[in-house]
Amino acid sequence: MKESNYKSYDELPLFLNAATVAKVLGIAPSSSYELMHEKDFPALRIGNRIVVPKEAFIRWVEQHTGGAE
């Protein structure tokens, strides 16, 4: 398993691309692309790019890890 380079949500940029999502979650970039195409994942398409708003990403992580309970 890959290790995240980020130690805090504060270190994240305002919008995350697939490479950043992969680094944060400690997964392969190909897995982050697959995740970003899932129906419930909070990704935005801007032209050809797919980005994830930082706050929506944090909420998604909390919902899927039990952190929001």
C-alpha positions as CSV (number, residue, x, y, z in Angstrom):
1,M,0.0,0.0,0.0
2,K,1.2,3.5,-0.9
3,E,1.6,6.0,1.9
4,S,0.0,9.4,1.7
5,N,2.3,12.4,1.4
6,Y,-0.2,14.6,3.2
7,K,-0.4,14.8,7.0
8,S,-3.4,17.2,7.2
9,Y,-6.4,18.3,5.2
10,D,-5.0,21.9,5.5
11,E,-2.1,20.9,3.2
12,L,-4.5,20.1,0.3
13,P,-5.1,22.4,-2.6
14,L,-8.6,23.9,-3.1
15,F,-9.2,21.5,-6.0
16,L,-7.7,18.0,-6.2
17,N,-6.8,16.3,-9.5
18,A,-6.5,12.5,-9.9
19,A,-2.8,12.5,-9.0
20,T,-3.5,14.3,-5.8
21,V,-6.5,12.1,-4.9
22,A,-4.2,9.1,-5.4
23,K,-1.5,10.6,-3.1
24,V,-4.0,11.4,-0.4
25,L,-5.7,8.0,-0.4
26,G,-2.4,6.1,-0.9
27,I,-3.7,4.4,-4.1
28,A,-2.5,4.1,-7.7
29,P,-3.4,6.9,-10.1
30,S,-5.4,4.5,-12.2
31,S,-7.6,3.7,-9.1
32,S,-8.2,7.3,-8.5
33,Y,-9.4,7.8,-12.1
34,E,-11.8,4.9,-11.6
35,L,-13.0,6.4,-8.3
36,M,-13.5,9.8,-9.9
37,H,-15.9,8.3,-12.3
38,E,-18.1,6.7,-9.6
39,K,-21.6,8.1,-9.3
40,D,-21.4,9.2,-5.7
41,F,-17.9,10.6,-5.8
42,P,-17.9,14.5,-5.8
43,A,-16.0,15.1,-9.0
44,L,-16.5,18.1,-11.3
45,R,-15.8,18.0,-15.0
46,I,-14.2,21.2,-16.3
47,G,-13.6,20.7,-20.0
48,N,-11.5,17.6,-20.3
49,R,-10.3,17.8,-16.7
50,I,-11.9,16.2,-13.7
51,V,-11.3,17.9,-10.3
52,V,-12.6,17.4,-6.8
53,P,-13.4,20.3,-4.5
54,K,-11.4,19.9,-1.3
55,E,-14.3,20.3,1.1
56,A,-16.5,17.8,-0.9
57,F,-13.6,15.3,-0.9
58,I,-13.2,15.6,2.9
59,R,-17.0,15.0,3.4
60,W,-16.8,12.0,1.1
61,V,-13.9,10.5,3.0
62,E,-15.7,11.1,6.3
63,Q,-18.9,9.5,5.1
64,H,-17.1,6.4,3.7
65,T,-14.8,5.9,6.8
66,G,-17.3,6.5,9.6
67,G,-15.6,9.8,10.5
68,A,-18.8,11.8,10.3
69,E,-20.6,9.7,12.8
